[in-house]
């Protein structure tokens, strides 16, 4: 059996991985639920967030300022992509928007390669302290990531349930025509959702940057996991995304302790199993149609 | 008459492809033909059945590894190797098909994407003992020279690939004209109605899924024989949307679309990476512009124009052609 220290650090590793996944997947899920756009370009905002975090933290010497700048960069990029590109193609079939988002993704990767080069760049962690929990040294930075993603979930929950814009957004996820019929400008909702999604992806990239190195392909590395999370949780469901991202994070992390090569594949097995039982994912509503 | 006309179009298209062999360097022409076979499967799935699949490289890799295992461990006949790849493609798509085709379209796209990544990890890590992980399987030297068409030589491989592409193309043309093709289109357009007509959506979709992915596996098998090595890179996440991109670029559901799309995509990629170096930038934003311009793709836009331009000459040519035969 696995010894305790390894288990505790494994669980923590899974939690922080799940948090990063959650930050990315929640935007994706929101964008899909609202606009039926499978937005591959979120992965670009993730890489962009990582790179901006790198540059700003090198220039100013403050990592948190960098992460904030990364989040802002992601949000601005998401907003720009929505206004310039998606606004013109919402009416189209889902495959066209998906291809367009792929175009933005690889075009953006090209831009990143142009500005920052191909070499992976290291970002220094802001907090090097480790604390001792039941005899296991735990890096505080990972705890901070978990805490921040908890805050983000709380914020998103408050936004969707306590503000009028958020309520309109939830209603639009259920039925966009009715919301439009009530006189609400749904295109403004779309822009808000895209900005939030881009910002969260940028934040995820910035927060994850110290744990890995930033490189142009970093978005593509997490692509499959993020999409698996969105499928397992059910497209368009925030709660489902939360549950499934921590599920996948733990499976990857603890699976690595048991048998490393299979750990990367285990989420896929879970996904197949869930789709076999419930084709719409854990919390996906079968009524969602457009 | 109409049969004659489309055969003419078919022959013309492939005569032009054969001409490319003279104009363009050989590796490029080979790559182009292989990629258009690859895109044909995706074109059928997307244009006829309405399934967008972001996981085509998974089936490509299945075909490629099926061939590679045969050529590396068992035999050295490339033709048998390609058959092994096709068999692997059929088996895998029959195994995953019943589960996948039940899903909604958006889920279908993502599940296939996940499958591609799983195949990647499977080949890179889990089966590393027999696939040698990232180093890949090298078997170029173990491919035996075959009597009629020697597949280990690129120039003769080109002829073989051209014949195969022609056969695949004609096969899809045949399906388009058959009742099964009509059924596929019907499940795309209205799945409730086709139940009332007494057909099963599930079995039509499953058949179409298996046909399309076997084509993809065939392309993978031919890639394996052509390149002489296979590595997990073939199904990496960065490459997953390529066939869909090519299909849409060429024009979804059109018969010449995959060829035109492959020509433009591979050509641009080749040219840009030679001249400019940073192909992603231009391809990516070019793609966005093309998507914004319209959803018909290049061939879908060109076809009506060409038809208008050539309609008079084409009909008169066909009539004289028939008249000439009867004399």
Contacts between the chains, C-beta under 8 A, distances in Angstrom:
chain1	res1	chain2	res2	distance
A	32	B	106	7.5
A	36	B	106	7.4
A	38	B	106	6.4
A	38	B	109	6.8
A	38	B	110	7.2
A	40	B	241	7.6
A	85	B	288	6.0
A	85	B	292	6.8
A	88	B	292	5.8
A	89	B	291	6.7
A	89	B	292	6.9
A	92	B	295	5.8
A	93	B	295	7.3
A	94	B	52	7.0
A	94	B	105	6.6
A	94	B	106	5.9
A	94	B	109	7.7
A	95	B	46	6.5
A	95	B	52	4.0
A	95	B	109	7.6
A	95	B	244	6.9
A	95	B	248	7.0
A	95	B	252	7.9
A	96	B	248	6.9
A	96	B	291	5.9
A	96	B	295	5.4
A	98	B	52	6.8
A	98	B	54	7.4
A	98	B	109	6.7
A	98	B	241	7.7
A	98	B	244	7.7
A	99	B	241	6.9
A	99	B	244	6.2
A	99	B	245	5.9
A	99	B	248	5.2
A	99	B	287	6.9
A	99	B	291	6.0
A	100	B	287	7.3
A	100	B	288	5.6
A	100	B	291	4.3
A	100	B	292	7.6
A	102	B	241	4.5
A	102	B	245	6.6
A	102	B	284	8.0
A	102	B	287	7.2
A	103	B	245	7.8
A	103	B	283	7.8
A	103	B	284	4.9
A	103	B	285	6.8
A	103	B	286	7.6
A	103	B	287	3.3
A	103	B	288	4.1
A	103	B	291	6.4
A	104	B	284	6.6
A	104	B	285	8.0
A	104	B	288	5.9
A	105	B	284	7.0
A	106	B	238	7.8
A	106	B	280	4.6
A	106	B	283	6.3
A	106	B	284	3.9
A	106	B	287	7.7
A	107	B	280	6.7
A	107	B	281	5.8
A	107	B	282	7.9
A	107	B	283	7.4
A	107	B	284	2.4
A	107	B	285	4.2
A	107	B	287	7.4
A	107	B	288	6.6
A	108	B	284	6.9
A	109	B	280	5.2
A	109	B	284	7.3
A	110	B	278	5.1
A	110	B	279	7.4
A	110	B	280	3.5
A	110	B	281	2.8
A	110	B	282	7.2
A	110	B	283	7.8
A	110	B	284	5.7
A	110	B	285	8.0
A	111	B	281	6.1
A	113	B	278	6.1
A	113	B	280	6.8
A	113	B	281	7.6
A	114	B	278	5.9
A	114	B	281	6.4
A	217	B	238	6.8
A	220	B	236	7.6
A	220	B	237	4.5
A	220	B	238	5.0
A	221	B	237	7.3
A	223	B	113	7.6
A	223	B	117	7.5
A	223	B	237	4.8
A	224	B	113	6.4
A	224	B	114	5.6
A	224	B	116	7.6
A	224	B	117	3.4
A	224	B	118	7.9
A	224	B	237	5.9
A	227	B	110	4.9
A	227	B	113	5.7
A	227	B	114	6.3
A	228	B	110	7.9
A	228	B	114	5.1
A	230	B	110	7.1
A	231	B	107	6.3
A	231	B	110	5.2
A	231	B	111	6.6
A	231	B	114	7.1
A	235	B	106	6.4
A	235	B	107	7.3
A	260	B	125	7.6
A	261	B	121	7.5
A	261	B	125	4.0
A	261	B	126	4.5
A	261	B	128	7.3
A	262	B	126	6.3
A	264	B	121	4.4
A	264	B	125	6.8
A	265	B	118	5.4
A	265	B	121	5.4
A	265	B	122	6.7
A	265	B	126	6.7
A	268	B	114	5.5
A	268	B	115	7.5
A	268	B	117	7.5
A	268	B	118	4.5
A	271	B	111	7.3
A	271	B	114	6.2
A	272	B	99	6.8
A	275	B	99	7.1
A	275	B	103	6.6
A	275	B	107	7.2
A	275	B	111	6.8
A	276	B	99	6.4
A	279	B	102	6.2
A	279	B	103	5.6
A	279	B	104	7.2
A	279	B	107	6.9
A	280	B	104	7.7
A	280	B	107	7.7
A	281	B	107	7.8
